[in-house]
């Protein structure tokens, strides 16, 4: 719908112009009406935790990668997520069980 599309564009623009966010990739514009252009962004956990606007969900084909220095930062990021329909967590195999236990303890 036009409203959802406008909201998506506004959210993507807010991330794309944020000083603490790096744009990694943007999709190709579409010729059709109300079609979102995918976007991928990146920031670090300290900026993500300091600015709640970075955690606002942009409903559509966009994502923000939040790089965490350690498991404590990861726990803070996960605990601070609000209203997200999904999130993904990637880690090295060296800490896989610790991360799994952390995520489960924070979500349930």
Buried (B, 14 or more C-beta within 10 A) or exposed (E): EEEEBEBBBEBBEBBBEBEBBBBEEBEEEEEEEEEBBEBBBBBBBBBBBEBEEBBBBBEBBBBBBBBBEEBEBBBBBBEEBEEEEEBEEEBEEEEEEEBEEBBEEBEE
